[in-house]
Amino acid sequence: MSICIAYMIYYIIPSVVMVISLGVILWLVWRKLPRLAALNIESISEEKALAVKNRIMLDRLKRKALVFKQLTIQVLQPLKASARQLLDRIAAQVSKLEQAAQQKDRPLTGVEVKQSVNDRLAQADQLLEHGDYSVAEEAFIQVLNLDAQNATAYQSLIKVYLATKDYKKAKETCRYLIKLLTKKGPAVDASPERGHRLASLYADLGWVYELEGRKQLAAANYEKAIEIEPSNPRFLDLLLKISIMLKRKDRAWATFNALKDADPDNKKLPELKDEIEKIKTPHPSTGEPASS
């Protein structure tokens, strides 16, 4: 009996376990059977072949990319050096501009202002000489921004305005500079340089009035110029001609004699003398012009 039980345990129980396991396997296969039936062996092979082909192409692209990278490095190496040089030049230029800006921001010394004024005046005079009046005007104004009392710049501006027939600005500039110079003392007591400048300004102002047809004001300013420089041929010539136009015979003769003494070689003296002699003075009683 015990032998039978042992036989059963040894043979039957494992068999039962195997049967049960086989049943579980068959049950699992039966559940997965639709999916297994859907698998296409050929497609699996094609996918494997495609994967291999893609890997080969990818390797080839990697090799080409490596070659292209090496060629690019060889080609761009000189360009890289040139670009570095260009960047260095740009950096140097920026540094110069920064230094210039710093120099511009700091106040100029007296010597620097004087040098800058002289340089700008020379440039502006060239512009004026070549007839670039608008640019010359701006250049002279820049001088005045550095030196607000620069008489040379003001007188040059008067020349610009006379050349462009801007008589209003010419008069304003003359008057302002006369006022500026006379603040330093009376004109008759001025130094030779300041006195000559004042006399020239009165003459210029008189000339502007004459161009406008305002002869009385022109004569008055010519007379002021002669008060400062009695022997200046230019001022005497201006006063003489305006006196003839105004028919001021006595004043004309006095100015003629002064001009003859100051400029005896003046070839226009005989002509001017004839014009004075032709002036008819008013009759003392009637006020009508009479022959001299």
PEGI-V359114 format. One record per residue. N is the residue number from 1. SS is DSSP state (~ for helix, > for strand, _ for the rest). PHI is phi as a letter, one per 40 degrees, with the letter a starting at -180 (* if undefined). D_FIRST is the distance of its C-alpha to the first C-alpha in Angstrom with 1 decimal. Layout:
((N	SS	PHI	D_FIRST) (N	SS	PHI	D_FIRST))
This chain:
((1	_	*	0.0) (2	~	c	3.7) (3	~	c	5.2) (4	~	c	5.1) (5	~	c	6.4) (6	~	c	8.6) (7	~	c	9.7) (8	~	c	10.8) (9	~	c	12.5) (10	~	c	14.2) (11	~	b	15.5) (12	~	c	15.6) (13	~	c	17.2) (14	~	c	19.9) (15	~	c	20.6) (16	~	c	21.1) (17	~	c	23.4) (18	~	c	25.3) (19	~	c	25.9) (20	~	c	27.1) (21	~	c	29.4) (22	~	c	30.7) (23	~	c	31.5) (24	~	c	33.4) (25	~	c	35.3) (26	~	c	36.3) (27	~	c	37.4) (28	~	c	39.5) (29	~	c	41.0) (30	~	c	41.8) (31	~	c	43.7) (32	~	c	45.7) (33	~	d	46.3) (34	~	c	49.9) (35	~	c	51.0) (36	~	c	49.7) (37	~	c	51.4) (38	~	c	54.7) (39	_	c	54.7) (40	_	b	57.4) (41	~	c	56.6) (42	~	c	60.3) (43	~	c	61.5) (44	~	c	59.2) (45	~	c	60.8) (46	~	c	64.3) (47	~	c	63.6) (48	~	c	62.5) (49	~	c	65.6) (50	~	c	67.8) (51	~	c	66.3) (52	~	c	67.1) (53	~	c	70.6) (54	~	c	71.2) (55	~	c	70.2) (56	~	c	72.5) (57	~	c	75.4) (58	~	c	74.7) (59	~	c	74.9) (60	~	c	78.1) (61	~	c	79.6) (62	~	c	78.8) (63	~	c	80.5) (64	~	c	83.6) (65	~	c	83.7) (66	~	c	83.7) (67	~	c	86.6) (68	~	c	88.5) (69	~	c	88.0) (70	~	c	89.5) (71	~	c	92.4) (72	~	c	93.0) (73	~	c	93.2) (74	~	c	95.7) (75	~	c	97.8) (76	~	c	97.8) (77	~	d	98.4) (78	~	c	102.2) (79	~	c	102.2) (80	~	c	100.3) (81	~	c	103.0) (82	~	c	105.7) (83	~	c	104.1) (84	~	c	103.9) (85	~	c	107.6) (86	~	c	108.4) (87	~	c	106.5) (88	~	c	108.3) (89	~	c	111.6) (90	~	c	110.7) (91	~	c	109.7) (92	~	c	113.0) (93	~	c	114.9) (94	~	c	113.1) (95	~	c	113.9) (96	~	c	117.6) (97	~	c	117.6) (98	~	c	116.1) (99	~	c	118.7) (100	~	c	121.4) (101	~	c	120.1) (102	~	c	120.2) (103	~	c	123.7) (104	~	c	124.7) (105	~	c	123.4) (106	_	c	125.2) (107	_	c	128.9) (108	_	c	131.3) (109	_	c	133.8) (110	~	d	137.5) (111	~	c	137.8) (112	~	c	134.9) (113	~	c	136.5) (114	~	c	139.8) (115	~	c	138.3) (116	~	c	136.3) (117	~	c	139.3) (118	~	c	141.5) (119	~	c	138.8) (120	~	c	138.4) (121	~	c	142.1) (122	~	c	142.6) (123	~	c	139.9) (124	~	c	141.4) (125	~	c	144.9) (126	~	c	143.7) (127	~	c	142.1) (128	~	c	145.3) (129	~	c	147.3) (130	_	c	145.2) (131	_	g	145.5) (132	_	c	141.9) (133	~	c	143.1) (134	~	c	139.9) (135	~	c	137.9) (136	~	c	140.9) (137	~	d	141.1) (138	~	c	137.4) (139	~	c	137.9) (140	~	c	140.9) (141	~	c	139.0) (142	~	c	136.2) (143	~	c	138.9) (144	~	c	140.0) (145	~	c	136.4) (146	~	c	136.7) (147	_	b	140.3) (148	_	c	141.5) (149	_	b	145.1) (150	_	c	145.4) (151	~	c	148.9) (152	~	c	148.5) (153	~	c	145.5) (154	~	c	147.4) (155	~	c	150.4) (156	~	c	148.3) (157	~	c	146.7) (158	~	c	150.2) (159	~	c	150.7) (160	~	c	147.5) (161	~	c	148.6) (162	~	c	152.1) (163	~	c	150.7) (164	_	c	148.4) (165	_	g	151.2) (166	_	c	149.2) (167	~	c	152.3) (168	~	c	150.6) (169	~	c	148.2) (170	~	c	151.0) (171	~	c	153.1) (172	~	c	150.3) (173	~	c	149.4) (174	~	d	153.1) (175	~	c	153.6) (176	~	c	150.5) (177	~	c	151.3) (178	~	c	154.9) (179	~	c	153.7) (180	~	c	151.2) (181	~	c	153.9) (182	~	c	156.6) (183	_	c	154.4) (184	_	c	155.2) (185	_	h	158.9) (186	_	d	161.9) (187	~	c	162.2) (188	~	c	165.6) (189	~	c	164.4) (190	_	c	161.2) (191	_	c	160.5) (192	~	d	161.6) (193	~	c	158.1) (194	~	c	157.3) (195	~	c	160.8) (196	~	c	160.5) (197	~	c	157.1) (198	~	c	158.6) (199	~	c	161.6) (200	~	c	159.4) (201	~	c	157.3) (202	~	c	160.4) (203	~	c	161.6) (204	~	c	158.2) (205	~	c	158.2) (206	~	c	161.8) (207	~	c	160.8) (208	~	c	157.9) (209	~	c	160.4) (210	~	c	162.8) (211	~	c	160.1) (212	_	c	159.5) (213	_	g	163.3) (214	_	c	163.8) (215	~	c	166.8) (216	~	c	168.0) (217	~	c	164.7) (218	~	c	164.7) (219	~	c	168.1) (220	~	c	167.2) (221	~	c	164.3) (222	~	c	166.3) (223	~	c	168.8) (224	~	c	166.1) (225	~	c	165.0) (226	~	c	168.6) (227	~	d	169.0) (228	~	c	166.3) (229	_	b	167.4) (230	_	c	171.1) (231	_	b	171.4) (232	_	c	168.2) (233	~	d	169.4) (234	~	c	166.4) (235	~	c	166.9) (236	~	c	170.7) (237	~	c	170.2) (238	~	c	167.9) (239	~	c	170.3) (240	~	c	173.3) (241	~	c	171.8) (242	~	c	170.6) (243	~	c	174.0) (244	~	c	175.6) (245	~	c	173.3) (246	_	c	174.1) (247	_	g	177.8) (248	_	c	178.2) (249	~	c	181.1) (250	~	c	181.9) (251	~	c	178.3) (252	~	c	178.0) (253	~	c	181.1) (254	~	c	179.8) (255	~	c	176.5) (256	~	c	178.1) (257	~	c	180.2) (258	~	c	177.2) (259	~	c	175.2) (260	~	c	178.2) (261	~	c	178.2) (262	~	c	174.4) (263	_	a	174.1) (264	_	c	177.5) (265	_	c	176.0) (266	_	c	174.4) (267	_	c	175.5) (268	_	c	175.1) (269	~	d	177.9) (270	~	d	180.7) (271	~	c	178.7) (272	~	c	177.7) (273	~	c	181.3) (274	~	c	182.4) (275	~	c	179.8) (276	~	c	181.1) (277	~	c	184.6) (278	_	c	183.7) (279	_	c	182.4) (280	_	c	184.8) (281	>	c	185.3) (282	>	c	185.8) (283	_	c	189.5) (284	_	d	190.1) (285	_	c	191.7) (286	_	c	189.9) (287	_	g	186.5) (288	_	c	186.8) (289	>	d	185.9) (290	>	b	188.9) (291	_	c	189.6) (292	_	c	189.6))
